[in-house]
Amino acid sequence: MGYGWTITIPYIQRLNKTGSQNLYNQLYFNSSIDGELATTSSATTTMTFGAKLEDGSFNSYSFTNNVWTMYDKQGDSIYIRCK
């Protein structure tokens, strides 16, 4: 990378809302792109999420087989790592 350049790698991390003992039993997540995520489905194999506070970008997120995928409103997708 050259002088003055920056690179931002998007990530999703668990959000601790009910204590560390429940961190992996709850579906609270935070995206570096959209902030806190809210679940939009109750499926067991593929969970879908959207931004809790929508800013007009209309990004959606899916979590399948321990892989996060974000879709923008044009339908393009990117894979996001968990932090």
N, C-alpha and C positions, 0 to 999 in steps of 0.2 A: 504494500500500500504506500502511496505517496504522501508527502508532507501535507497535513491539513485534511486528509481523507478520514472518514469514519465509516464503519459498517455496523449496521444494527441487525442482529439476528433475532427474529421473533421467537417468543417462548410462551408456554403456558405453565402455570404453577398452581398447586393446591392453595386454597385460601383457608386459613385457620379462623373459623367463626365460632366453633363450639368446643374448643380445647384440643390440645395435642392428642389426647386419648381417642378422639373421634376423627382425627385428620383424614384417615384413609377409609372411613365408613360413610363419609358425607360427600355429596357431589357439589362442592363449592370450589370454583376455579377462577383464576385471574389470567387474562391475556395481556401481553405487553402491547398489543395493538388496540384492543377495545376495552380494556379494563375488566371489571367483574362480569362473569358469564352467568346466564340463567338457562336452565334446562328447558328445552322445547319439546322433548319427547320422553316417554317412559319405557322405551324399548330396552331389552336386556343385551342385545348383541351390538347394536349401534346406537349410541346416545348422541343426540344433537343439542347444540347450544346456540344461543345468540347473545349479543351484548345486552346487559341489564339496562344500560342507558344508551339508547340508539342515537348516533350522531349523523345518520343519513347514509352511512357507508353500507349498511345492510349485509355485513359479513355474517356467515353462518359457520359453525364449527361442528365437526363430527369426530367422535372418539370410537374407534373400532380396532380390536386386537392390539391395544396399547399404542395406537398411532393416532395422532391428531391431524386432521386435515381442515384447512380453512378455505371456504369458498366465498369469492366476492360476488357482487350483484350481477356481474357479467358471466358468472359461471366458471371463472378461472380458479384453479386450486393451487395451494401450496401446502407442503407438509411442515408441521411445526414440532419442534422438540419439546419435551417436558423438562422442566427445570427442577 
